[in-house]
Amino acid sequence: MGSTGKTSEKSCRSLCSEATVGDAQPVHRVSVDGFWMDATDVTNDEFGKFVKATGYVTIAERVPTKEEFPNAPSENLVAGSVVFTPTKEPVPLDDHFRWWSYVKGANWRHPSGPDSSIKAHGNDPVVQVAFEDALAYAKWAGKRLPTEAEWEFAQRGGLSGNLYAWGDEFKPSAKYMANTYQGVFPAKDTGEDGFAGISPVKSFPPNGYGLYDMAGNVWQWCSDWYRPDAYAADAKNAVTCNPKGPDSSLDPEEPGIQKRVQRGGSFLCTDQYCTRYMAGTRGKGEANTGTNHTGFRCVISP
């Protein structure tokens, strides 16, 4: 496993990327073949080179069709994506629609809506990319998306069984190791870790494999379909070799929605609501939906 650098140059659902309690169990043994992983998430500048070279149009920039969303009112069929907006005051955490909404004109160039911009943010992770968009970039770059098993192996950075990518203490020597949420969620991120919102790549120390932001900042797409019982199937074997995940998606909370695994948590993770920055925890996301806290990185086999 090598990981010190690059190897080469519309709907409003499934918003919080949280998975069900217990879906990261049982603990089981996995073996993965060697691979190279990008040291950072794909950035706005890197994604921009891909778009310039190919003319690719992301899902968020396309107008949704009635065939895709038969139950959606016609006035809602506009190009856009899902955006987090802080509430004006503390609110109960039982309804994520209080802080998530579908915003017309939100896309990778305008992560929070048409009035936002990535100008001067070229080194930030690209967001508002759906699974299909991430796949397209990976194919263009001659790479692929990591499996969930590869991603967790890489996140741990050579450690085994620790709570975080850097050890068992969230703030060793009172130092923040990842971009997460401080303050009262979802009303105010105080930015005690240096950032209220997304941070440029390499803003925090790398893990033992030289990988940056393997916890917090932005969620990262994995190639696996999401099922809450995926680990139970793997645990039937003494050691599962190179697992690629289940053959189909199933989220009991939304059984008709196709979801892929996401890993790592984001700048919105907090112990008040979501601690998915912890090693071994899982997220999920509707495959054709991006958000302003979801990105990706790529891998390549030797």
N, C-alpha and C positions, 0 to 999 in steps of 0.2 A: 504494500500500500504506500503510495507516494502522494504527497499533498502540499508541497511547499510553493507551488505556483501554477500558472496556466500551462496547459499542455499544448495549446495552439490558440493561433489567433482565431342575460338581461332581465336576468331576473334578480330579485332581492332576497335570496334564500341562502342558508348555510353561511351566515355572515361572520360568526365569531371564530370559526375554524376549530372549535372545541370538539373533542370526541367524547363519547360516553364514558362514565366512570367505569373502570375495570376493563376497558378494551385493550389496555397495554399488558394484560395478564393472560395466561401465566408466564412467568419468567421461563425462558427456554434457551437452548444453546443453538447458535447459528455459526456457520462457517461461510466466508465469502472469499472468492479469488481476488488477487491483487488488482487494483485499479488506480487511476489517477483522478483526482478531483480538483476542480477550480479552487484556488485559495480564497476566493470571495464570491459573493453573489454576482450575477451579471448586472452590470451598471447601466445607467441611462446612456452613457457614451457608447458602450459596447453594443447595446440593443439598437441604438441609432445607426451604427455602421451596418448592421444587418438589414434594417429597414431601407437604408439608402441603396444598398447593393441589390436588394430583391424587390423592392416596392411592396413589401408585405403590409397588409392591413390587419390590425389586431381585432379580435372579437368585439372589444369595447367600442371600436370605431365603425362597426357595421350596424346597420339598422336591423333590429330583430324582426322576425317575420311571424305572421299569425300561425304558421305551421309549427314553428318552434315553441310558441307560447299561446296555445289556443284559448286559454282562459283569461288572457290579459286584455284589458280595454285597449282599443286602437290608439288612444292618446298616450298610452304608456309605451308603445312600440317606437322608441327613439333610441338612438345611439347613446350609450353612456355606461356607467359602471357604478359599483357600490363604494360608498365613501363613509368613513367615520367622522362624525361631528360631535365635539364635546357638548354635553348638556350645560345649561346655564346654572344649574345647581345640582347637588347630589340627588340621585333618584334610586328607587328600588332596582335591583339587578335581575329582575324576573322577565324582562322584555327587551331584547337587544334592538328592537326597532326604535327605541328611544334615542339611540346614538348611531344607528346605521340607516342609510337611505340610498336609494338608487338616484344618481345625479346625472342629468342630461349633460353630455359633453365631457364627462370624466373619462380619461383614458391615460395611456402611459405618458403622453406629452403633457397632460393636464391632470395630474393624479387626484386632485381634490375638486375638480370641476373646471369649467371653461376659463375662469379667472385665475387659475393657478398655472404654474409653469415650472419646467425643469431647468430653465436657464440658470446657470451657475450651480447646478446640482448634477453635473455630469458624473460625479463619482458616487452618487447615491445609488442604491439598488433600484433597478427598474421595477415598478409595480404596475398594478392594473393589467397584469398579463394572465390570461386564462391558461389552462393546461395545454390547449392546442397551440397557443402562441409560444409557450416555452418549448414544446416539441419542435416547432418550426425553426426556432433559433438553434436548438441543439443540432438538428439535422444539417443546417447551413454551416455550422461550426465544425462539423465532422465529429460530433460528440453525441451524448445521450443524457437523459435524466437518470439520476441514481435510483436504484431500488430502495425501498424503505430500510432493508437490512444493511445495505451499503451506507446509507446516510447515517444510521445510528452508529455503525462501526466507526465511521469517520468523525462523528460528533464527539465520541468518547476520547479520541486522541491518544489512545494507548492505555487509558484508565479502564478499570473494570468494576462496575457496580456502584460507581460514585453518583451522587445526586446531580452534579452539574458537569459540564464539559471541562471544568478546571479543577474539580475536587468536590468536597462535601460542604464547604462553607460558602454561602452566597456572596459575601463581601470579605474575602480574605484581606486582612490588614486594613479593613475599612475601605477597600477599593472596589468600585463597581467593575464587573467583568463583562457586562452585556448591557445592551440598550433595552431597558424595560420601563415600566410605568411607575412613577412615584406620585404621591398625592392621592386625592380622592377620585377613584374611577366611577363614572366616565367624565367627570366635570372638569378636573384640572390636573394635568401632568406638570408637576413642578420642575421637572428636568434636573433633579439632583444628580443624575448620572452624567450630566453634561448636555443632554438632548431632550427636548420636549417634542417628540415626534421622531421621524426617521433620521438616521445618522449616516454619514458617508461610510463606505466600506473601510475597514482597517482602523476604525475609531477606538476599538477595544483590543486587548491582547489576543493573540492567536492561541489555539489549543496546542496540545502536544504534537499534532501533525502539521502545524503551521497553517491551520484553517481559521479564517476569521468569521465572526458572527454566526457561529453554529448554535447560538442561543440568542433569542431576542432579535431586535431590529425588524426583520420581515420573515414571514412564513416562507417555506421553500417547498415547491412541488416535488413529489416523488412519483415514480412510474406506477406504483401499485394501486389497484382498485381498493377502495376502503370498505372494510367489513369489520364490525366490532368483535367478531369471533375468529379473526385471521390468526391470532397467536395460538389459539386453542388447537388449530389444525397443525401448526408447526410443531407444537409441543408433543405431538404423538411420536416424533422421531427422537432418537438420542441426540443427534446433531442434524440440523437441517442445513443442507448445502445450497448456497446461492438462491435463496427463496425469491421468487418474483411476485409473490402475493396471490390473492385469490383470482379466479377466472372472471368474476363479475362483482359488481358493487351492490352493497345493501346497507342502508342506514335505516334502522327500524323507526327512527323519528320521521324520516321522509323517504319511504320505501320506493317511490317512483323517481327519485333524483339520482343521477349517476355522479358518484363522488370519487375523488382520488385522495390519497394520503398526502397530508402536508406535515412538515416537521419543523421544529425549532422555536416556535412561538414568535412573538413580535414585540415591537415597542409598546403595544397595548397590554401586554401580559403583566399581571399583578396578582399577588396572593389574595387580593380581595375578590377576584373573579376567575382568573385563568393563569395557571402556573405551568404552561406548556413549554417554557424554556428549560424545564428540568429534563435531564437525560432519560431517554426511554419513553417519554410521553408522546402522544400522537395527536394530530389534528386531522381535519377532513375539510374538503372544499368541493363545491359543485364544479364539475370539470369545465363548464363553459362560462364561468363567472370569475372575474378578477376583483380585487379590492385594493385599497391604497395601503395595505400592509402585507401583500403577498407578492413574492418574487420567486427566484429560482437560481440554482447553479447547476453546472454540468459535470459529467464524468466521462472518462474514456478508458477502455480496456487496453492493456499492453498489446 
